[in-house]
Amino acid sequence: MDGHAYDPEYEHDACGVGLVAALDGKPRREIVEMGIEALKNVWHRGAVDADGKTGDGAGIRVEVPQDFFREHVTRTGHNPTDDPICVGQIFLPRTDFAAQEAARTLVETEVLHFGFYIYGWRQPPVDVTVIGQKAKDTRPAIEQIMFRDGIGRSPEELERALYICRRRIERRAREAAIPSFYVCSLSHSSLIYKGMFLAEQVAAYEPDLVVLAGFMKLVGSAFLAAFGGRTVNTHPALSPSFPGMHGPRDALEYGVKVTGCTLFVVDEGVDTGVILAQSTVPVEDDDDVESLHERIKVAERGMLVDTVGRMAREGFRVEGRRGILGG
């Protein structure tokens, strides 16, 4: 566009995924709170309304806390079995009570259709004082349906059945024109909280490893003071070449024959940290930025899974400019 008001190069994929994990594999509250801290550090990626409190959406995905929900199932008068508790995070119409009841009935009908046993519904606590006026005006009622598998499916079969169940619920809700209805998650393993709010500041905690996986290029001195030396990120180039967000474009402009991706320890610079792993990707004659970047992302995912897995099993250390896997 004339005047440089728009350049197709500004079009990018989603920012990435922030992953916080405990190397001992034990679920605990600190990991969730560190996930919220990571979310807070990418607040600038979302839009903010003029009221300064309404956002275009933020959320977090966590493991279903089985002990927590077993306690709540007990409060409903049921005795939970050893089977994992499945949880559906449901947005319902808040002011149309007839539509709200119709939505609950629809959800329960499909859950029973798939052979599940329903324990009951739970209303998670909410604090509406932290959201903006526009979010308040349009917010749904939020409820969680708790249930278990009644026919002994394997974890893979169970998640597949839950996915199909969710899709049937969504289709029937559209057909019934139920307003403000949405299924955030329906799973025995994952639970999603989200809304039109901003990520709030939380206290710093002590995770073993923070994996940023392609976003948060600049994390700030406060973050590094708390988590420096155990935060890693990826870069779509073979560091130290082509730092910044345009690694694939720069590789093509310089005419290199081989590029790739890098996993590094985050420091105060831009893609300047100690290198932990790299994977190469050849540059083809007919590559453009999009095709090259797609192949780099494939290599990056494999490198990230393999290397973080080794770090979790074997540990890692930094000696000068060398990153050494295996403690």
Secondary structure, DSSP 8 states (H G I E B T S, - for coil): -GGGS--GGG--------EEE-TT----HHHHHHHHHHHHTTGGGS-B-TTSS-BS-EEEEEE--HHHHHHHHHHTT----SS-EEEEEEEE-SS-HHHHHHHHHHHHHHHHHTTEEEEEEE-----GGGS-HHHHHH--EEEEEEEEESS---HHHHHHHHHHHHHHHHHHHHHTT-TT-EEEEEESSEEEEEES-----------SEEE-TT--S---HHHHHHHTTSEEEEESS-TTSS-SS-HHHHHHHHT-SEEEEEEEE--SSSS-S-EEEEEEEE--TT--HHHHHHHHHHHHHHHHHHHHHHHHHH-EEEETTEEEE--
